[in-house]
Amino acid sequence: MDKENLYDYIVVGGGTAGCVLASRLLESQPSLSVLVIEAGEDVTNNPHVSKPLDAAHLHFSDIDFQYFTVPQKHLDNKPRYVCGVRALSGAVTINSGGWVRGDARDYDVWARDVGDDRWSYSGQLPYFRRSEHHFDPHADPQQHGFGGPMHTSSVTTSGRNYPLRGPILNAWKSVGLREIKDANNGFPLGVAELVENRRNGLRQLTSQVYPLRGARVLTETMVKRVILTKSEGGRTATGVELADGHQLRIASGGEVLLCAGSYRSPQILLLSGIGPRDELAKHNIIQQVDSPWVGKNFHDHQMVFRYWKLRHPERGLAMGSPALADPVFQRGNPVDWLATTTVSTDGLKAAIAKDEGAANVNDDHVLLKGPRCHIETDVLYAVFGAEQIGLQIPNDGSAIMSYYMGCLPSSRGSITLASTDPTAHPVIDPNFCGTEADRFVMRDGWRVLSRLMLETPEGKEIVVDEITPEGHSCLASNASDESIDQRIKMGGMSCSHPAGSCSMGKVVDTECQVRGVEGLRIVDASVIPVPLAAHYQAPVFALAEQAVQIILGKTKDKIQSESG
């Protein structure tokens, strides 16, 4: 045991939330003793991290846990790769950079389910603002912050002027979408310009924009478990044990803040004896706290890529063409627009009825009342990832691609233990397309893209046809459910937006405290209890900012009590 140091806070996981917590705690109270433990390395000097389009060099590298799911029953019974970042600063080191808050209704469902309006959209809005340095100084100050650490930029403000910008927007309008000026105001239905968390075309590392001055930081260090002692109220966290057996302790009244993410946080809880008895018994782990929902309620966004042969590649329309060789096009993703759509109410009702029974379906159902944001779609002026469906497409400017994502999956999966070895990968099962509702939404996303690219005047002018795997034909919007399902089974994949595995209202309370344990909180996407039509980095920044204020409120009360 480290006898020389007792910490006020031990932060397990130096990713998005961990860096925010450590930085803000020390900013408020510099005298605090804060330890940050990160499984990965400091990537400040990694040459690929700062450049947005270099992410391909980072997947399957040393900063990626390189997780795979169990075989997915509804996706050809094959495993799917899921990125798990192991690096100081977390997901921002490798993600696509989309700064997408999502729909206010999603957060309001979250707040309703846990019974605490602090987690509604209006409750989290101050923390969205606090984390953000918005690119447009004339934007609505009720919605956006202009002095936060994380800078954002739009495609326009970055200086990227793609030749397909106008045609793609007009194609979306032909499909029936309206253009909206700000999709990060809680009402994203429509088509809006992509916003990314880039500054001068470069990634921003969380550990730099939320500096860790004053914190002790251990990198390349795995935590095995939280050390618990018996107390009057049940159990109290007193420190952590590392994978090598070394123990680090917190001072009396201190806290362990678990920020290891939706895969590792439940794994650490289970290794600590916090979880369902049957799961712990499989690995001869003595149960310390009965918490049956640990590792359950897990959800992730599923996406599908499609590829398109350009009609006029000689016009320099896509990456790989000499016409787009200007370094300005390296400042962000080769995208202009992000489209957010709902789905047919009647079709979704019929699908939900198959899952839940017709008696449980009415206009107030959580997936229907809104309208909700069920699908996110965009068109990228590049090609990558085609190997998964057996295609080899050169990135030479002759083709483009698109993706769509199911935003509000009703399927739930799980995170469980493979062994008691903390370095072993957890067992990850997102249960993609496990409900008829999810299968309906994913089919609808396919049809939306077919209408956009194959059936609008603008789409027909842009592309000749879809590039399909051998033995498969191009599927228009009127294709059968069965034929679309076959393509989704082949190409469905994780969007790497895992959440819910330590859900608020089940595993933690609304102050992120683990139920049944004093001095232990979880602050990361694993506590998000319901899917959000978002890219989870923006919500996690806001989550962590609010958690800091909750923690500081506790600290201030304690200080006032002691001084009184």
Secondary structure as GFF3:
##gff-version 3
##sequence-region A 1 564
A	DSSP	beta_strand	6	12	.	.	.	ID=ss1
A	DSSP	alpha_helix	16	28	.	.	.	ID=ss2
A	DSSP	beta_strand	34	37	.	.	.	ID=ss3
A	DSSP	beta_strand	41	42	.	.	.	ID=ss4
A	DSSP	three_ten_helix	52	57	.	.	.	ID=ss5
A	DSSP	beta_strand	67	68	.	.	.	ID=ss6
A	DSSP	beta_strand	81	82	.	.	.	ID=ss7
A	DSSP	beta_strand	87	88	.	.	.	ID=ss8
A	DSSP	three_ten_helix	90	93	.	.	.	ID=ss9
A	DSSP	alpha_helix	104	114	.	.	.	ID=ss10
A	DSSP	three_ten_helix	117	119	.	.	.	ID=ss11
A	DSSP	alpha_helix	121	131	.	.	.	ID=ss12
A	DSSP	beta_strand	132	133	.	.	.	ID=ss13
A	DSSP	beta_strand	150	151	.	.	.	ID=ss14
A	DSSP	beta_strand	153	154	.	.	.	ID=ss15
A	DSSP	alpha_helix	155	158	.	.	.	ID=ss16
A	DSSP	alpha_helix	165	175	.	.	.	ID=ss17
A	DSSP	beta_strand	190	193	.	.	.	ID=ss18
A	DSSP	beta_strand	195	196	.	.	.	ID=ss19
A	DSSP	beta_strand	198	199	.	.	.	ID=ss20
A	DSSP	beta_strand	202	203	.	.	.	ID=ss21
A	DSSP	alpha_helix	206	209	.	.	.	ID=ss22
A	DSSP	beta_strand	216	218	.	.	.	ID=ss23
A	DSSP	beta_strand	223	231	.	.	.	ID=ss24
A	DSSP	beta_strand	234	242	.	.	.	ID=ss25
A	DSSP	beta_strand	247	258	.	.	.	ID=ss26
A	DSSP	alpha_helix	261	271	.	.	.	ID=ss27
A	DSSP	beta_strand	274	275	.	.	.	ID=ss28
A	DSSP	alpha_helix	277	281	.	.	.	ID=ss29
A	DSSP	beta_strand	289	290	.	.	.	ID=ss30
A	DSSP	beta_strand	302	310	.	.	.	ID=ss31
A	DSSP	three_ten_helix	313	315	.	.	.	ID=ss32
A	DSSP	three_ten_helix	322	324	.	.	.	ID=ss33
A	DSSP	three_ten_helix	327	330	.	.	.	ID=ss34
A	DSSP	beta_strand	337	341	.	.	.	ID=ss35
A	DSSP	alpha_helix	345	356	.	.	.	ID=ss36
A	DSSP	three_ten_helix	358	360	.	.	.	ID=ss37
A	DSSP	beta_strand	375	380	.	.	.	ID=ss38
A	DSSP	three_ten_helix	386	389	.	.	.	ID=ss39
A	DSSP	beta_strand	399	406	.	.	.	ID=ss40
A	DSSP	beta_strand	414	416	.	.	.	ID=ss41
A	DSSP	beta_strand	427	429	.	.	.	ID=ss42
A	DSSP	alpha_helix	436	454	.	.	.	ID=ss43
A	DSSP	alpha_helix	457	462	.	.	.	ID=ss44
A	DSSP	beta_strand	463	467	.	.	.	ID=ss45
A	DSSP	alpha_helix	481	491	.	.	.	ID=ss46
A	DSSP	beta_strand	493	494	.	.	.	ID=ss47
A	DSSP	beta_strand	517	518	.	.	.	ID=ss48
A	DSSP	beta_strand	520	522	.	.	.	ID=ss49
A	DSSP	three_ten_helix	525	527	.	.	.	ID=ss50
A	DSSP	alpha_helix	537	563	.	.	.	ID=ss51
###
